[in-house]
């Protein structure tokens, strides 16, 4: 029994977007709860450090790399595929670009930049910290749920392709 390269590619996309969902879920589930339980100066300092380190991480490669790949898969699907498979793959790409990357760029990153600009231990940082956590986690929930939906779309597409070619 042989499995088509398309199935492997779709499984890879499902796993990659699932990893992105998992990282976001980790923050929503317990990292941010732990940081808000700390003193505002401690939580702020830890989050500032996390936000600076993330740019040189494997996570960032996945987060950013999935944008062009998901876009290409969506465009390919719109042009060359039909039926349910076409719509599943277009949906995955749109969800990723809007609900994961778009929310990150428009909501979470600006909050991170504002937090980073505040002086460590300042009164302003202490006042902003609870507001930051509330808003950041709210939008982070959108990101992990959307990334999980994207992963599901890619896995369903892989099963669909495997059934057609098997």
N, C-alpha and C positions, 0 to 999 in steps of 0.2 A: 504494500500500500504506500503510495506516495502522496505527499501533501504539497499543494501548490505554493509557490512563493508568495502569492497574494494572501493566502491564509497565514503564513508566517509573518508577513508584514502587518496584517491586521491584528494578530496576537501581540506583536511588539508594540503597536500603537495602544492597544488595550492595557498592556502592562505599564507602559510609560505614563499614560494618563492616569492609571490607577495609582502609580507611585506619587504623582503630583497630588492626587486626591488624598492619599495617606499622609503626606507631609502637612497639608492644610488641615486635615482632620486632627492631627496631633496637636496643632496649635489651638484649635477650637476646643478640643476635648480636655486637655490638661495643662499645656504649656502656659497659655494666657491666664488660666485660673491660678496657676502657681505664682506667676509674676504679679498678679493683682493682689495676692495674699501677702506679698512682701511690702516693705515700706516703699512709698512712691519713688524715692531716690534709687533704691535697689532695683525695682522693677523697670524704671526708666533706663538706668544704666545697662541692665541686661538686654533689654530690647534694642537699645541703640547698638550694642555690640553685635547682636544677632543680625540686625539690618545691615551692618557693615560687612559682615562675613558672608552673607548669602550670595553676594555678587560673584564670589570666586568658588562656588560650590557646584557639585554635580546636579543638584536640584535646579540651579539656574539654567544649566544646559538643557535639562528636560523641559522646564517651563518655557524657555524661549524657543527651543528647537521644535517643539510641537506646533508652534504658530505657523511657520511656513509649510511644514509637512501636512498638517491638517488642512491648510488652505489648498495645497496642491491636490490632496486626495479629494477634497470637495469639488474643486474645479474639474478634475478628471471625471468624477462621478456625474457631474452635471452635463458634461459633454458626451461621455462614452457609455454610460450605464443607463438603465431604465428600471422602473418598478421600485419595489421596496428597498433593494440594496442601494439604489441611487439616493433615496430619501434618508435612509439611515446614515449614510456617509456624509451627505450634505449637512444633516442635523448635527452630527458629531463635530464637524468643522466649525459651523456657526456657533454652537454652544461653547467650544473651546475658545475661539477667538473673541467672543463677546463676554461670556460668563466667567471665563477663567482669566484670560489675558487682559481683556478690556476692564474688568472689575479691578484687577491688580493695578493696572496703569492709571485708572481714573480715580479709584477710591483708596486702596491700601497704600500705594507708593506715596501719594501726596501726604497722607497722615504720617508715614515713616519719615519723610523729609522734614515735616514740621517738628516731629519729636526730636529728630537728630539736631535740629538747629537750636534747641533749647539748652541752656547751660545746665550741666549736671548739678543737681541739688538746688536749683533755683525755685523760687516760689511759683513762678510761671509753669515750670515743669511739673511741680506737685499738683497744681490746679488742672493742667491739661491731661495728666496721666489717666484719671478715671474716665474722662471723656474719650481719650484715645482708645483705651481698651474696649469700651462699649461699642464704639463705631467700627473699630478695626475687626473685632470678633464678629460683629453682625455681617460685614462684607466678606469676611473669611468663610463664614458658613455658606454663603452663596458660592464661593470658589470651590470648596470641597464637594458640595453636593453636585455642582455642575461638572467638575472633573470626574466624579464617579459616574454621572450620566454619560459622559463622553466615553469613558472606559467601557461601559455597558454597551453602548452603540457599536464600538469597534469589535467587541466580543461577539455580539449578535451578528454583525456583518461577517466575521470570520466563520461562524457556524453556517451562515447562509451560503457563503462561497464554498466551503467544504462540502456541503450537501449537494451543491450544483456540480462540483467537479469530482466528487467521490462516487 
